[in-house]
Amino acid sequence: MYILDSSLFIGHGVNRECYVHPENSALCIKVVVGHGGKRETRIEKSAYKHLEKRGISWELLSRFHGTVSTNKGLGVVFELIRDRDGSISKPLRQYIHTPEQTALHRDGLSRAFSHLKTYLFSEEIITSPLKAKNIVYQQTTDTGGKLVIIDNVGNTDFIPICNYLSWAAQRKIHRRWKRFELRLKTRYAHNPILQHMIAQWDQAAMI
């Protein structure tokens, strides 16, 4: 059984807490703390099992490494995304919260957004609604990086046809991405640099 304490704590969501794996700093362990956490974990485990069978690229998705026993209950183990300097990659929301922060990484973020969109469609990754808190910006060079999804992967549909029909998956991913853009526009309306970036994506999509 692994002992998780405050020295290993990374952060928390509504239903789960995340800790650095005590024996492997390249991994993290998520444990349930909220009422909806068990369902969230069950959906996620099923989704990752399906993705493993399909043999997808894990380039922009934190990989699942099974379950373990901890002092806080059952834990699910994932790849821990780190920047090239070894620090834990920060959530996207920290890079778009202010115009000043976005300006520092504008070109890298713009390329990373485009790459993530292409990745989701090409690998047909179904997620719950995309949110800036569930995506990290992994800085891989001085001028750029990758947006990596670390949470909320899986299809919650009662009949998950998107898991088996490509056209249905493509339609769902399109809807998810448009809602993601709208959420960014609304929540970060105070950030003109981000707004301009989103407008450029829309223009490019129309060409």
Phi and psi in degrees as a GROMACS rama.xvg file:
@    title "Ramachandran Plot"
@    xaxis  label "Phi"
@    yaxis  label "Psi"
@TYPE xy
-89.3515  138.238  TYR-2
-97.4632  118.789  ILE-3
-105.572  124.255  LEU-4
-132.203  -177.682  ASP-5
-61.9614  -25.7183  SER-6
-69.5414  -17.8306  SER-7
-104.76  -4.35366  LEU-8
-66.7967  132.791  PHE-9
-105.234  -50.6125  ILE-10
177.552  -176.259  GLY-11
-148.313  155.636  HIS-12
-110.873  -159.097  GLY-13
-68.1239  -39.8395  VAL-14
-114.32  -10.7237  ASN-15
-141.886  154.14  ARG-16
-111.35  152.856  GLU-17
-124.118  134.971  CYS-18
-131.826  150.52  TYR-19
-66.3257  137.269  VAL-20
-62.2436  128.41  HIS-21
-59.63  -25.337  PRO-22
-114.554  -1.40579  GLU-23
-152.233  104.072  ASN-24
-70.9513  -4.83073  SER-25
-89.4793  -1.18297  ALA-26
-125.547  161.482  LEU-27
-133.198  160.291  CYS-28
-122.657  129.109  ILE-29
-107.124  133.623  LYS-30
-125.919  149.659  VAL-31
-77.1395  134.188  VAL-32
-129.659  -16.6878  VAL-33
-111.275  168.329  GLY-34
-65.6938  -31.0368  HIS-35
-90.8  1.6055  GLY-36
-65.1051  -38.6675  GLY-37
-65.3944  -41.6656  LYS-38
-65.0508  -42.8497  ARG-39
-58.6226  -44.3669  GLU-40
-66.3695  -40.0038  THR-41
-62.7133  -44.4978  ARG-42
-63.1281  -42.3973  ILE-43
-64.7592  -45.2026  GLU-44
-61.3557  -41.5693  LYS-45
-63.8372  -41.5766  SER-46
-64.4993  -44.5434  ALA-47
-67.4752  -34.7621  TYR-48
-62.0911  -42.2425  LYS-49
-64.6295  -42.4023  HIS-50
-66.7674  -37.4474  LEU-51
-60.4974  -43.4325  GLU-52
-62.4817  -34.3771  LYS-53
-78.0863  -14.5553  ARG-54
67.3226  43.5921  GLY-55
-72.434  166.973  ILE-56
-79.6214  137.51  SER-57
-101.685  18.4179  TRP-58
-55.445  -41.966  GLU-59
-118.115  26.8977  LEU-60
-140.85  125.287  LEU-61
-62.9011  124.815  SER-62
-81.2732  142.312  ARG-63
-83.5651  135.342  PHE-64
-124.472  27.5609  HIS-65
91.9819  -166.703  GLY-66
-120.261  155.508  THR-67
-142.001  162.043  VAL-68
-92.346  134.158  SER-69
-133.678  170.94  THR-70
-69.6141  -8.69723  ASN-71
-109.639  15.6688  LYS-72
103.438  -169.149  GLY-73
-62.9769  133.529  LEU-74
-118.143  146.177  GLY-75
-106.866  135.88  VAL-76
-104.213  132.518  VAL-77
-133.208  159.401  PHE-78
-59.6508  135.832  GLU-79
-98.8378  116.386  LEU-80
-78.6063  126.396  ILE-81
-127.828  149.5  ARG-82
-72.4123  171.836  ASP-83
-65.33  -21.0887  ARG-84
-85.9745  1.77774  ASP-85
95.11  -11.4027  GLY-86
-74.9065  152.594  SER-87
-67.9857  128.918  ILE-88
-61.1101  141.508  SER-89
-90.4887  152.104  LYS-90
-60.2489  148.335  PRO-91
-53.0071  -37.8224  LEU-92
-58.6426  -26.5844  ARG-93
-72.474  -21.5783  GLN-94
-91.3929  -15.4732  TYR-95
-118.218  5.49481  ILE-96
-67.4753  -34.3499  HIS-97
-129.676  149.394  THR-98
-59.2207  -36.5873  PRO-99
-61.7337  -43.7051  GLU-100
-68.2614  -40.8926  GLN-101
-63.7612  -39.4486  THR-102
-60.1301  -35.8072  ALA-103
-65.0137  -26.1933  LEU-104
-125.626  21.5962  HIS-105
-54.2493  -54.3775  ARG-106
-63.8039  -43.5342  ASP-107
-63.9076  -42.4761  GLY-108
-65.208  -41.6098  LEU-109
-60.0301  -45.4529  SER-110
-65.4343  -38.4227  ARG-111
-67.228  -39.2945  ALA-112
-61.1333  -46.662  PHE-113
-61.7092  -41.4539  SER-114
-64.7638  -42.4617  HIS-115
-63.1555  -43.9428  LEU-116
-60.5304  -46.7804  LYS-117
-60.8488  -41.3184  THR-118
-62.0169  -46.8928  TYR-119
-59.7273  -42.347  LEU-120
-71.6534  -43.4036  PHE-121
-69.0855  -36.3746  SER-122
-94.6667  -6.49459  GLU-123
52.9471  57.0888  GLU-124
-88.6647  119.177  ILE-125
-94.7812  126.213  ILE-126
-122.378  165.416  THR-127
-71.0616  175.078  SER-128
-47.5394  127.488  PRO-129
-68.4015  132.519  LEU-130
-135.497  147.929  LYS-131
-62.6037  -22.8248  ALA-132
-79.8556  -16.4078  LYS-133
-102.208  10.5816  ASN-134
-128.266  135.716  ILE-135
-111.743  151.687  VAL-136
-100.546  107.868  TYR-137
-90.1962  110.468  GLN-138
-79.4117  112.223  GLN-139
-103.411  -17.1227  THR-140
-141.717  178.932  THR-141
-65.9857  -27.2959  ASP-142
-118.812  3.64515  THR-143
-162.099  179.48  GLY-144
-175.374  -162.031  GLY-145
-131.282  147.691  LYS-146
-94.5782  120.501  LEU-147
-118.756  128.607  VAL-148
-79.0214  127.65  ILE-149
-117.866  -2.53313  ILE-150
-158.599  163.473  ASP-151
62.9063  45.2956  ASN-152
-96.9331  136.366  VAL-153
137.151  160.186  GLY-154
-107.485  119.201  ASN-155
-94.6352  3.77852  THR-156
-61.9752  143.306  ASP-157
-60.94  -42.6594  PHE-158
-115.133  100.6  ILE-159
-79.7906  64.3192  PRO-160
-64.3464  -23.2063  ILE-161
-63.6803  -20.8067  CYS-162
-74.9714  -14.9181  ASN-163
-127.477  -16.924  TYR-164
-116.511  117.823  LEU-165
-59.8346  -43.0114  SER-166
-63.174  -35.9329  TRP-167
-69.9038  -39.5009  ALA-168
-63.4291  -43.9915  ALA-169
-61.2416  -42.4608  GLN-170
-64.0885  -42.7302  ARG-171
-66.512  -41.7586  LYS-172
-63.6228  -39.3459  ILE-173
-59.8308  -46.2137  HIS-174
-63.4561  -43.4201  ARG-175
-60.2585  -42.795  ARG-176
-67.8423  -41.9575  TRP-177
-63.3886  -38.7536  LYS-178
-68.7109  -34.0496  ARG-179
-62.2763  -47.0629  PHE-180
-60.0446  -44.3371  GLU-181
-63.4911  -39.5238  LEU-182
-63.7891  -40.7234  ARG-183
-65.244  -42.427  LEU-184
-60.1631  -42.5748  LYS-185
-75.7785  -50.2093  THR-186
-71.4355  -29.8341  ARG-187
-117.313  40.9842  TYR-188
-62.2124  -21.7313  ALA-189
-79.3784  -3.20781  HIS-190
-108.372  93.2584  ASN-191
-64.3377  -29.0196  PRO-192
-67.9116  -43.6701  ILE-193
-64.679  -41.3587  LEU-194
-59.3818  -40.9773  GLN-195
-66.2873  -39.659  HIS-196
-61.025  -44.5851  MET-197
-64.6367  -40.2164  ILE-198
-61.2525  -38.5306  ALA-199
-65.9766  -37.417  GLN-200
-62.759  -43.8218  TRP-201
-62.2732  -40.9036  ASP-202
-64.8155  -42.076  GLN-203
-64.0099  -35.801  ALA-204
-68.8135  -23.4372  ALA-205
-85.236  -15.2486  MET-206
